[in-house]
Amino acid sequence: MGEIEQRPTPGSRLGAPENSGISTLEHGQKPPPTPSGKLMSIKIQMLDDTQEAFEVPQRAPGKVLLDAVCNHLNLVEGDYFGLEFPDHKKITVWLDLLKPIVKQIRRPKHVVVKFVVKFFPPDHTQLQEELTRYLFALQVKQDLAQGRLTCNDTSAALLISHIVQSEIGDFDEASDREHLAKNKYIPQQDALEDKIVEFHHNHIGQTPAESDFQLLEIARRLEMYGIRLHPAKDREGTKINLAVANTGILVFQGFTKINAFNWAKVRKLSFKRKRFLIKLRPDSNSSYQDTLEFLMASRDFCKSFWKICVEHHAFFRLFEEPKPKPKPVLFSRGSSFRFSGRTQKQVLDYVKEGGHKKVQFERKHSKIHSIRSLAMQPAEPNSEVPKQAQQSASLTLGEGADSPGGQSCPQGKELKVSAEECGPHQSPALQKSPVGNKKADGAVKATMEEEEEVVKDRTQQSKPQPPQPSTELSINSQGGAVPTSVILSPNLSPDTKQASPLVSPLLNDQPCPRTDDEDEGRRKRFPTDKAYFIAKEVSTTERTYLKDLEVITSWFQSAVSKEDSMPETLKSLIFLNFEPLHKFHTNFLKEIEQRLALWEGRSNAHIRMDYQRIGDVMLKNIQAMKQLAAHLWKHGEALEALETSIRGSRRLENLCRDFELQKVCYLPLNTFLLRPLHRLMHYKQVLERLCKHHPPSHSDFRDCRAALAEITEMVAQLHGTMIKMENFQKLHELKKDLIGIDNLVIPGREFIRLGSLSKLSGKGLQQRMFFLFNDVLLYTSRGLTASNQFKVHGQLPLYGMTIEKSEDEWGVPHCLTLRGQRQSIIVAASSRSEMDKWVEDIQMAIDLAEKSSGPTPEFLASSPPDNKSPDEAAVADQESEDDLSASRTSLERQAPHRGNTMVHVCWHRNTSVSMVDFSVAVENQLSGNLLRKFKNSNGWQKLWVVFTNFCLFFYKSHQDNHPLASLPLLGYSLTIPSESEEIHKDYVFKLHFKSHVYYFRAESEYTFERWMDVIRSATSSASRAHVLSHKESHVY
């Protein structure tokens, strides 16, 4: 063995102070020199309930003991853990890593120190290693047994079922009941035994690592996950409990959270004797006082909780370990305590850079051996992600596999380990690539202003505050810096603000699995013919289409069957016409995938050349599809009947509204009823591309041309129905976003454009939402409503209206004057191109109104009249602006369910979209695998992406029932990365909006061009004349 070459450590590169000791993450180095002298033995109780003894020098700091435990376990991510023990006053405290152990543990022979989880990250996928997740799972198991992790019976049974799966393997009822009789995982377990066994039956084939993953996925959603309650009283003397989490400080009454203070809201934390003080940032909209005071049992309790808050803030919010304060010359005021160790940002960055061996460990309670699968080569980036997180399409980029076998570690009641023995041979192994990013399913909404605030918050560091008489923690004006790689999910924030579809949790810069050059070789093994990728597009979009059909045939039908609110005739009309389609397309997808398998050479390779075509499969199935035309004709009727029934039944209206709130219904419900009609257009486009690609002499050309003729005939027959139903569906969708209007949906009314314009009034320019129809122009603002709807403030009939540009007259860029017969308004667009779109569409609508039968009486029964004097109009504008500001601060937060519609996206992005754009978007739907990368991250993460409705929806895999997150594309710019961005990969495109930058990587030139085409259609709408001619060429 030669000498180990001394290289700069990640710690030194990150600027960690040398005198603070080395982290458990430092690979191949010994712990720092420890004070010589007498050794003392300390008992450590591990998370698996075993006890081990460690010998450390008496004067050694606490960090030496923690490093010894982590090195013994070969634990890379030791920074999430800590050591807790009862002090001389029987208060459970954390071991201070900088103070000598002997000054903290007075009688080590009589104290058992517990090794437990200290910092619970917002998302368990930020834990990179199987061992770390196993230890977290043990902590959850322990918290369940001790009653700390409270939850309902169903959640408890589901958690225990995953624990049982990891311990005894696959379901066997006799073994399950015997195991549950011997092991008590929760108080009153007997009442849950049947539920546990029932849930366990669903986990067959799940490995222990996968069980841990699923356990943490469920646990992290529980309100009490990672919560340690600290008794206190408020100023009125009411008994409460305080707790600290990754997001801030929480207040509980019993086990119910009643308040939360996000780190961004907290200016300073301090304590005076037994009073714990939270100083908040000034907020005119908040009812809280500037400083909140809580009374704890004693000064020691208060200081202990204050320390925990300091550490949580530093670990989750700072880029690096805070520097020690200079020692005062004469005397000190307050506590000198500071956080010691890596921040979460440093942990994630270090593990991403590391390269480590496969290290085995034993699950003490499990009958199944597990191996810690850690990738030596960067070509296996996702080797530890459970299969549920890896299910993917036929082309899988960068998968790894667990190695078989296992190795037992020596066990005993007490195992003595000397701190000096934890040398290089026991240094933690390091994983090259982190686990893929997976965020909370319930992605909720935030305003654009909140989004920008989050971005600012990531980039600033804590600023030192001058010494105060009391012991305190000072936090900078943005609440400390949140590293871009560990930005917290909006829905996990204790802040009551709802997030926005504009900030999706999956789109925050998280650590993600890398795909390296081996992916290139894997990709090249697939066929390179353009026809293959066209056929593959049929397969990927068919998968999405089947999922959309299942929203109606499975999910909606199930919801309807639970309530007797839908008439039987309507049930028959909807479900009896959708079920045959679902059955047909299930078989169609199987045929396409079988053909692709032959084409790729995955089976029957010797006859592969005969199957490098798709036209025959398309022709056969399109001819069979014509037999289903009767069902397709019924979809328009079903849509009209559903809306009519909703108007006549409050129960059915509530059922449909509640169903739209479910994650599986990621689009408006009535959109799914039109999916079969839209799918015909997709087949037609695919066949047109195939016919254009193949020369007439190609063996597949004849079948493709025949299939194109068949599908063109079907599209032509249903063309009128599609146009009518799309307009009908859009009017009903807009109706849900508007209040102050009764009769929006009337025969003959057509939607033309919606978007954000600024209206000039006595108070200046005020943002308004405008809705243009073929007979009337409405303007609205966000009203005081719990569902974020837009309140109609005025209407301008188009008959007799004139439009003129008036930038010079008012000195406002992109300004227009709309002169109606009874009212005139001045509006301004956000850009020249936006103004031109509005001018073109409004003029066209005026021409249509002039050709109609003439002016009509009030169109909108409950909307305010138009004949207001200018003074009255100014007052109304002032009132509506007050409504707008109020809705931003209070009621808007209560209703995330209406914040993801196209109306709200246009409002936030200050843009507009037309019915022509919607129709083009229907044609430009696409789905498939993409690799995604953030601006400041190194890794690429594979996702299943669906583009529809001007939005990208992100899934772990195509088998998922609902998206994890979404990214509305209106307002984004689409470009190719420049050389300076150093994206050295092929087929990469870039999406950019303000400070938000995302890179996406396709698998081939064809798929790259297709994604560019469809996304371009959403980010930049073409002129009306061009789009209409395009639509006519497609007979649509």
N, C-alpha and C positions, 0 to 999 in steps of 0.2 A: 504493500500500500504506500503510495507516495504522499507527499504533503498536500494538504487541501489548499488550493489557490484561494487567496483572500480576494473576494470581489465585493464591490459596493452592494450593500443589502438594500432591499426595497425600503427598509426602515430609514436608512441614511438618505436614500434618494428622496423620500417624502419629508425629510427634515426633522425626523424624530430626535429629541435631545438624547445625547449619549448617556447622560447620568440617570436616565429614568429606567434603566434596565432594558432587556431585550424582550420582544414580544414572543409569545408562543408560536408565532408564525415564522420566525426566522429559521430557515432551513439550513442545517449543516453547521450550526454554531452552538457553542456552550452557553449556558446562562452566564450572566455577569459575575464577576468575582464576588463571592459572598464572604461576609465577615468570618474570620476563623474563630474557633472557640468551641465551647461545648455544644453538642447537638441535642436537640429535643425531639421527641417523637410525638407526632400529631395524627390523630385518627381522622380519616376522611370517609364520610358516608357517601357512596356513589349513588347515582340515580337508579341503578338496578338493585339497590338496598344492600350491596356488599360493603364491607368496611375494609379499608386499607390504611396502613400506617406509613407515614413519610417522615424521614428524619431530616431536619433542617437546622442550621445554626440558629442559636437563640436570638442573635441580633440581626438576623436576615429580615429584609422587608417582606411584606405579604406577597409581593409579585413572585418571589422565588418559590413559594409554596404553590401558587397557582400554576406557574410554569412547569413545576415538577409533576403536578397532576395531569396537565394537558400533554406533556411529553410522554408520560406513562401510558396515556390512552392513545397516543399517536393522533391527537386531535388537532387538526389544522385551524379550525375556526373557534379557537378557545376564547376569543374575546367576547362572545355572546354569554359566557358563563361566569359565575362568581362563586365565592366561598362565603357562607353565612354561618353564624354561630351565636349562641346566647352570651351576652356579656355578663359582667358581675352583678348587674341589676336585673338579669333575666330578660333583657330586651334583645330581640333578634336583630343583629346588625350585620352589615357586609364587612368582610375583611378589607381594610385599607391597604392598597397595594404598595404605598410608599412608606408607611410607618413600620417600624420593627414589630415582628409578630409577638415578641415577648411583652410588649407594651399593650397589646390588644387582648391576647389570650392569657389571662393571669394564671390559670391552673390547667395547663394543656392536658394533663393526665386524666382530668375529669370532664373534659369537653370534647364533644364530637362535632367536628366541623362538617357541614353539608356542602357538597358540590352540586349546584343547581343552576338552572337557567336564570340569568339576570336581565338580559335585554331581549325582548320578544320583537322581532322585526315585523313590519306590517304585512309582509307576504312571505310565506315559508319557502317560496321558490328562490328567494335570495340566499337561502342556505345551500351551499354548493355541494356538500358531501353527504353521502348516505349515513355515515356515522353521526354527523351533526343532527340530521333529521331523526335518526334513531333515538338520540339523547333527548331531543325535544319531545318525541312521542312518549318517552318514559316520564318526562315532566308532566305532560298532559294526563297520563295515566295516574300519576301521583296526585295531581290536583283534583281529579275526579274522585279518587278514593277519600281524600281529605275534605271534600265538600267545598273546595275553593272555586272549582269550575262548575258553576250552576247552569243548568239548561233544562229544557223540557224533556219529557220521557222519550220522545222519538229521537231527538238528537243524542241523548245519552245512550240509547240502545244502538244507534248507528255507530257511535264512537267505540263502544265496547265490542261490536261485531268486527270492526277492523283490528282491534287489539287481539281478539281471539284468533282471527285469520293469521296474524303475524306470529302468534305463539304456537298454534297447533295445526295450522295449514287448512286445507280444504274442508268443506262442510261434511260432517257426519253427525247426525242428530244425537246419537248415543254419546259420542265423544264430547260433543258440545255441552250437553247437560252435565256430564260428569265433570268436565273442566270448570264449568260455571259453579258447580256445587263446591269445588275445592278452592276457588279463587273469587274473592269479593272485590269487584272493581268500583262499586258505588254503593252507598247506603240504600236499603230497600231494593236490592238487585232482584230478589225473587219475583217481584211484580213485573219486571221487565224481561224475564227469561224468554218467554215466547217470542217477543219482538226481536230480541238479540239473535235468537236462532233463525228467525225468518230473514233477517238482514244478512246474517252470515251466509246463508244459502246463495246469495247473489254475488259473493266474492270468489267464487271458484276460479282457480288458476292465478290468483293474485299473489305475488311474492311478498315476503316481509317488507322489502323496501317500498313496494307499491302501497302496501297497507299503511306504512308510516306516512307516506305522501298524502294519501286520502284522509287519514286521521287528522293531519295538520290542516288540510284543506277545509274540513268541517269545523275543527276547533277554532280556527282563526276568525270565523264569522260570529262566534259567540261573544256576547258582551263582556263576559268575565274572563276571556282568554288573556292570560298573562297579567291579570290584575291582582295586586296585593293591597288589601284594604288597611288603612291607617285611621283609627278612630279619632274623631275631632268633634268640635261644636262650632256652629256659626255664631254671629254676633247676637242673635236672639236666643242662644242657648240650645238650639235644636241639635240633636245628635245626628251626625252625618259621618261619612267615611271619605277620606281623600285617597287618591291613587295617582300614579304617574304612568304614562304609556309613551309609545314612540311619538305620539302626536301632541301631547301636552298633559295638562293636569286635569283629572276628572273628579267629579263630586258625585258620590253615591248616597242614597238613603236606603239602608238595608243593602239589597243586591240590585237596586234599580238606579241606573245612571240618571241624574237630574240636571247635571250641568257639565260643561267642558270648556277649558280655556286652552286654545291652540297656542303653540309656541309663538306663532306670528302675532298673537294678541298680547303676549306677556312682555312687559318691559323689564321687570325686575322681580326677583324672588329673594326674600330675606326672612329672618326670624329674629325675634326679640324675646328672650326667655322662652315661654311656652306658646308664644303667638307666632303663627305662620302667616306671612304677608305676601300677597300677590299684587304687584303694581301693574295695571293694564295700560295699554296705549290709549290715548284719547280717541273717542269715537262718539260723534254727535248722535248717531243712531242707536246707541246702546243705552240700556237702562241701568247698567252696572255703574257702581262708584269707581273712582280712579284706583283706589286701593281696597282690596278685599282682605279681611282678617278672619283667621280661623284659630280656635283655641284647642291645643292638644294637651295630653295628660301631664306632660312634664317637658322640661327643656331638652332632656335627652331624646325623648320621642320626637320632638320638633326638629332637633338638629339632624337626627337620623333620616327623617323624611326629606329635609332640605338637601342633604347630601345625595340622596337617591335622585332627586329632581335635577341637581347639577349634573350628575353623571348621565342621566337619560338625555338631557338637552345636548350635552357635548357629543355623546356617542351617535345620536341620530341626526344632529343638525350641523356639526362642524366638519370641515374638510380634513383636519388633522388635529392631533392632540394639542390642547392649549399649552402655551409656554408658561413655565413657573413665574410667579410674580417676584420682583426683586425684594430681597429682605430689607425691612425698614432699619434705619440707623439706630433709632432710640427705642421705639416701642411699636407694637403692631395693634391694629384695631380690627376686630372681626376675625373670622376664621381664615386660615391659609389653605383650606382644603381645595383641591382641584381634581379633575378627572385625570386618571393615568391609564394609558393604554391606547390601542388603536381605535379610531372612530370606525363606524360601519363603512364609510366611504373607503378608508384605507384597507379594511379587511377585504372588501369586494375587489378592489384594484389589485391587491397582492395575490389573491387566489387566482385571478384571471391571468396573472403573469407567471404563476408557478408551473412546474412540471413535476409530476410525482408518480411514485410506484403504486402498484396495487397492494393495498394493505388489508390484511384480514382482521376481522374482529368477531367476537362471539356475542350472540344475543342470549343473555342469561336465561330468560324465561321462555325462549323459543325452542321448539323441537326441530326447527328448520335451520340449517346452517346458512350463513350469509357471508358473502365476500364483498368487501368494499371495492367496487369497481372504479378505479381511478385511471384516467387515460395518460399513458406515457406519451403517445403520439397525439399531435393536435388534430389528427384526422378522425378522432372519435370524440366529438365534442359533447355528445348528449348521453354518455354511457350510463349516467346515473338517474336520468329522468324516468320515472315509471312509465309503463307502456301506455297508460291512459293519456299521458301528455305527449306521446309520440305517434299516436295513430295518424296516418297521413295518407296521401294519395299514392298512386303507383310509383311515382318517382320520389324516393326518399333521399334527402340530402344530408349526409353526415350522421348516420346512426352509429351507436356503439352497442356493445353487448356485455352483460355481466359475465365474468369468468366463473366456471363451475368450481365446485369443491368448497372446502372450508377448513379453517384451522382453529383449534380450541386454544384459548388463553388460559393459563393456570389460574385456578380459583382457590379461594380459601377464606376462612372467616376473617383473617387479617393477613395482609401481604405487606411486608416491610420493603420500602423503596427509599433509598437515600437520594437526597437532592443532587449530590455530586455524581450519582450514577446516571442521571438523565442527560447523557451527552449526545454527541452527534448521531450515534447509532439509534437513538430513540427520538431523534428530531421528527417533527410532524411531516408526514408526506403531504405534498401539495398537488392540487388538481390543476390541470392546465386550463380547463374551460368550465365556466359556471353553468348552472342549470338554467334552462330557458325561462324567460320572463313569463309569468302568468299572473294576471291581476284579478282583482275582485270582479265577480260576474256582474254585480249590480253597478255598472258604471252609471254614475248619476251626473247631473248637469251643473255647470257654473257659468257665471256671466263672463263675457270677454274681459271685463275689467279684472275679474278675479284671476283669470288665466295669466294676464300680464303680471299681476302681483306675485303669482307663484314663480314666474320666471325670474323676476328681480330677486326674490328671496333666495334663489339658488346661488347667486353670484356674490353674496356679501358675507363677510366674516364678522365674528364678534369683535366689538371695539371695547377696549378697557375703559372702565368708569373710574372716576376718582374715588378714593376710599370713603366709606360711609361709616357712621357710628355703629350701625348694626351689621350683622353678618349677612351678606347678600350676594346674589348672582346677577350680574348685569348682562343684558341681552341687547344686541344692536337693534337699529331701527327696523330691520326686517326680520327680527326674531332669530338671528343666526343664519348661517349659510346652510342650505340643503344641497348636498352634492347632487349633480345631475344624474348620477347613477343610482341614487337612492331616494329620489323624490317620492314622497308619500302619496298613496292613492287618495283622491278626493273623498271617496266614500268611507275611508277609514279615519278621516279627520274628525276630531270631536267638535269642530265647528259645525253649527247647525246649517250653514249655507249648503245648498245643493249644488253639485257641480254641473257642468254643462256638457252637451254632446261635443262641444268644441275642445274639451279637455278629457280625453279618454285615458283610463288608467294604463292600458296597454301601451299607450303612446308616450308615456314618460320614459325618460332615459334610464332603463334598467339593465342590469347585467344580463347577457343573453348568450346562448351557445354559439360557438364559432363554427363556421364551415370553412375548411381550408382547401388546399390545392387538390386533395384527394377527391373532393367533390367534382372537380373539373374532369378528372379521369372517369369518374362514375357517370357523369353526364354524357361524355363522349361515347359511351358504350351504347347509347340509345340511338335509334335511327335519326338521320339528319335530314331526311326528306321533308319538305314543307308540308306535304300532304299528311304525313304522320302527325305533325303538330296541330294541323287543322282537325284531324280526327280526334286527337286528344282533347281539343277544346270542346268538341261535342260531348266527350265523356265527363269532363270536369263541370261543364255547365249543366249537364243532365243530372249530376249528383245534387247540385244546388236546387234544380227544379223539383226533384223528388222530395227534398226537404221542405220546399215551399208547399207542395201538395199535402205533405203530412201535417202541416200547420192546420189545414182544414179537415182532412180525413181522420186524423188522430187526435190532435190537441184540442181543436175547437169542438169536434164532435164529443170528446170526453167532457169538456166543460158544459156543453149543452145538455148532455145526458144527466148531469147531476142536478139540474134545475128544470122544472116544468114551465119554462117561460117562452119557448119557441113553438109555434104551431106545427103540427105534424106535416102539413102540406109543404111548409117551408123547409123542414128537415129533409123531406124526400127530394125536394127540388135541388137542394144544395148537395147533400151527401150521396144520393144515388147517382148524381151526375159526376161527382169527383172520384168516387171509389173505382169505377172502371178505368179511368185515366191513370190513377195511381198504380193499379195492377199492370196495365199495359206498359207504362214507362219503367216499372221495375224490371220487367223482362227485357225491354229495349236496352236499358243500361247494362244488363248482364251480357247481352250480345255484343255491345260495343266494347266492353272491357275484355271479353274473350278474344275479339278480333285484335285489339291492341296488344294483348299478351302474345298472340301469334306473330304479330308484326314486329314486336320487340325481340322475338326469338326466345321467349321464356318457356315455350313449350312447342313440341313438334318442329324443331328448328330445321329439320331436313326438308320440310315443305313450306318453309317460311315465305319464299318468293310468291307463292300463290295467294298469300293473304296480306300483301302490302297494299291494300285498298279498303275503302270504306263505303263506296257508292252502292254496292249490292246490299249491304246491311241497311243503309238509309232508304233505298228504294223499297225494299221488302216491308219495312216498318211504316213508311209513310203511306204506302198502299193500304196497310192494315189500319192505319190511323183514320183513313177516310170512313171506315166503318163506325168510328166514334164521333163523326161529325154532328150527329144528333145531340150528343152530350155537350159539345162545344157551343152549339146554338143556344143552349139553355143557360149559359153562364151570365149573359147580360140580363136575362129574365131573373135569375137568382139574385143578382146584385140589386136590381130594382125592388124585388120582393123583400129582401132583407132590410133595405132602408125604409120601405113603407111600414114594415112590421115594427121597426125600432121607433118610428114616430108614434105608433099607436100603443106601444107597451113600454112602460117605465122599467119593468123587470128585465125585459130583453135588452133595453138600452144599457142598463147597469151591467148586465152579463157581458155584453160586447165591450163596454168600456173597461171592465175589470180584466177581460181577456187581453185587451190591447196593452195592458200594463205588464203582462207576463213577458219574460225575457225571450221566449220562443217567438213571440209576435213582434219581430224586429221592424216591421213596416206596418202601415195602417191596415186593418183587417180587410177592408174591401179591396185593397191592392192584390191580395192573394187570390181573390175570386177571378181576377183578370189574367192571372199568370198563364193559364193554358192558351189564351189567345196570343199573348206576347211570345210564347215559346215557338209558335209557328213562324214568326218573323225571324227568330234565331236560326231555325233550320234552313230557312230560305237564304239567309246571309251566308251561312256556312257552305251551302251547296253552290252559291254563286262564286265563292272564293275557290272552291275545288274545281269548278268548270273553267275558271279563269287560269288556274294553275296548270291543269292537265292539257297537253296537246290533244287534238282530236284522235290521234292514233293510239293514245294511252288506253290500256285495258279497262281502266275505271271510268273513262270519260263518258261512255254511253250510259252507264247506270246513273252517274251523277246528273247528267242532263235530263234523263227520264224522271229522276226523283225531284229535280228542280221544277220541271213542268207540273208534276203532281202537287207539290207544295204551293207553287204560285197560284194554281187554281183554287186551292183551299183558302189562301190568304185573300184572294180577290173576292171570294164569296162572303168572307167574314169582315171585309174591310170596313163597310159602313157601320157594322155593329161595334167594331173596335174603336173607331173615332167617337161614336156617340157615348160609349161606355167610359172611355177615358175622361171625357169632359164631365160626365155624370159623377164619376168617382172623385174627380178633383174638386168639384163643387161641394160635395158632401164632406170631403176632407177639410176644405177651407171653412166650412160651416162650424166645425168643432173648434177652430182657432179664433172665431169671431163672436163677440157679444154685442147686443144692441141691434140685432138683425133677425128678422123672423122668416123672410121668404127669399133667401138667397137662391135656393134651387127652384127655378121655375122653367117651364118649357120655353125653349128658344134662347135662354141665356148661355153664353159661352165665356169661359175664362180665357184671358189673354196674357196677363203678366201680373206678377206681384214683386214688391221690392221696397227697399228703404230709400226714402228721399227726405231732404230737410225742408221743412215748411217755414217760410218767412212770416213772422208775426211781430207784434209790438215788443216782444221780449227777445227778438233776434231769431236765429235759425234753430228750429227744434226738430229732432228726429221724429219722423212719422213713417208708418207702414202704409203703402198704397196698394190697392187691389183694383186692377183694370179688367172690366168685362166689356162685352160688346154693346152695352147700353148704359153703363154707369161707371164712374170712378169713385171708389171709397178711399177715405184716409182715416187712419186709426192710430192709437197709441196703446202701449201695454197698460191695461186697466187694473183696477183693484179687484183681482179675482184669484181664488186659490188655485186655479188651473192655468195661470199664465196666459190667459186669452187676451186678444187685442180688442180694445173697445172702439167701436165705430164713432167717430166724431163728426163726420160730414160726408156728404155725397154730392157728386156733380153729374147730373145727367149729361150724356154726350151729345144729345141732339142740340144743335145750335152752338156748340162749343167751338172756340178758336184757340189755337196754340201759337205762341210766339216766343222767340228767344229774347231774353231781356237782361243779359249780363251787363251791358253798358248802363242801362237805366238804374239798376239797383247796386251795381258794383260788386256783385256776387258771382264767382265763377260757376259756369255750367248751369245758369239760372234760366227758368222758364216761367212764363205767365200763362195760366190756364183761365180763359174767360168763358164762364158759363152764362146762361140767360139770367140767372139770379145771383150768382156769386162768382168772384174771381179769387184765385189763390196764386201765390208765387212760391215755386219750389226750386230746389237746387239738387243736382245729382252729385255723386262723389267723384265723377271723372267725366271726361269728354265722351268716352265710349258709352258709359251708362246713360248719359243725356241723349245721345243719338238713338239708343235702343228705345228709350221711352218716347221720344218724338215720333219715331217710326211707328211704334205700336199704337200710340194715342191717335195719331192722324188716321191710321187704318181703321181704328175703332170708330172715330168720328164719321168717316166715310160710310161705314156700315150702318151707323145710326141714321145718317141722312137718307140712305136708300130704304130704310124701313118705313113703317106707316106713320112716322112722326113722333112727336113727344108723347110720353105716357105720364100718368100721375105718379105719386110717390112710389118708388120701387121697394123701399125698405120700410116696412110698417113701423118698426119700433126705433128706427134711427132718428137722430135729432133733425129738425128741419134745416133747410139750407138758407132760408130768408132771414139771416141774422144781420144786424147792423155791424159795421166794422168794429165798433167798441165792444159789442156783445161777443163778437168772434174772438177778440183779443182776450176777454175775460175767460171764455171757454178754453182758449189755448193755455192760459195761465193755470186754470184748474186742472186741465189734462196733464200739464207738466208736473204738477204736484202729485197727481195720481201716479205718474210714471216713476218719480223718485221714490214714492212710498212703496210701489210694487217691487222696486229693486232691493229694498232693504228688509222687507218683512214677508209679505205673502208669497213672493217669488220663491222663497226657500222651501215652502211647504209642499210644492207640487212639481217634482221632477218630471212627471209623466208627460207634460205638454211642452217640455223644453227641447225636444229633439226633432221637431217638425221642420220642414223646409222654411216655413215662415220665420221661425226663430233663428235659423241659421242665417237667413238673409238679413234679419235685424242686426245680429251680432257682427256679421261680416260687411254690413253696409253695401249690399249689392242687390241684384234682382235676378229673377228667372222667369221665363215665359212658358206658355203651354207648348210651344214648338220645342223648346229645350226639353221639357218633360217627355214629349213624344220621341225625340231623338234618343234620350236616355233609356227609354224602353228598349230600343234596338241595341243599345251599346252595353248590354249586361255581360259580365265576364266573371269567371271564378277560376281559381287554381292556386298552386303553391308559389309563394314569393319569399325571398329572403329580405329581411328588414334590418337596417342599421341606423343608429342615431348619429348625430353630428359629432359627438365627443366620445363615442364608444368604439371599441376595437372589434367586437364580435358581430356576426350576422345571425339572426334568429329566423328559423323557418316557421312560417305561418300559412294557414289556409285563408285566402283572402277572397271576398265576394264584393264585386262592384255592382251596385244598383242604386237607383234613386239619388244620384249625385254623391254617393258616399261609399267609402271603403269599410267593410265589416271584417273584423279579424277573429279567427277561430284557431284553436290549437290544431284541429284536424277537421277534415271534411265530415267526420262522423259526429261532431258535436251538434247538439240540437239548437244552440243559441250562441250568438257572438259574445266574445269577451269584451270587445270594445269597438268603437266606430270612429271614423274620421271623415266628417263632412268636407267636401273638396271645393265648394264654392269659395272663391277668393284666393285659393292656392295657385301658385305658379308652378308649371311643370317644365323642367330643364334637364340637361345632361350635365353631370358633374364636371367641373373644370379640372385642369391638371393640378392646380394649387390645392385642391381638396384631397389629393392623394388617394383616390378610390381606384386601386389598381385591379379592377375586375371588369369583365365584359358584361354587357346587357344591364347596365345600371341606370336608373333614372332617379331624379331628385324632386321631391315635393317641398315647397317652401312657402311659409306664410309668416310674416313678421319674424319673430325669433325662432319659429318652429321649423326644423329641418329634418326630413326623413329621406333615407336612401332605400330604394327597393331594387332587388336584383332578380331578373328573370332567368329561366333555364335555357333559352334559345333565342335566336334572332327573331323568329316569328312571334313567339310569346311576348318578347320585349316590344315589338312594334304594335302588337294588339293591345297591350296594357297602355302604351303611349297614346294610341288612338282613342280608346274609350275614356281614359282619364282626361285627355285634352277636351273631349266633348263636354265634360263637367266643369272644367276650370276656365274655359273660354268659349262662350256661346257664339255661334256663327251668325251672320246676318240672316234676317228672315227670308229674303229672296233665295239665298243659297240653300238654306235648310229646306225650304218648301220644294225647290226643284229636286233636291236629294230625296225627299220623301216621295215625291211623285214617281221618281225613277224606281222606287221600291214598291210601288203600288200600295202606298200606305200613307 
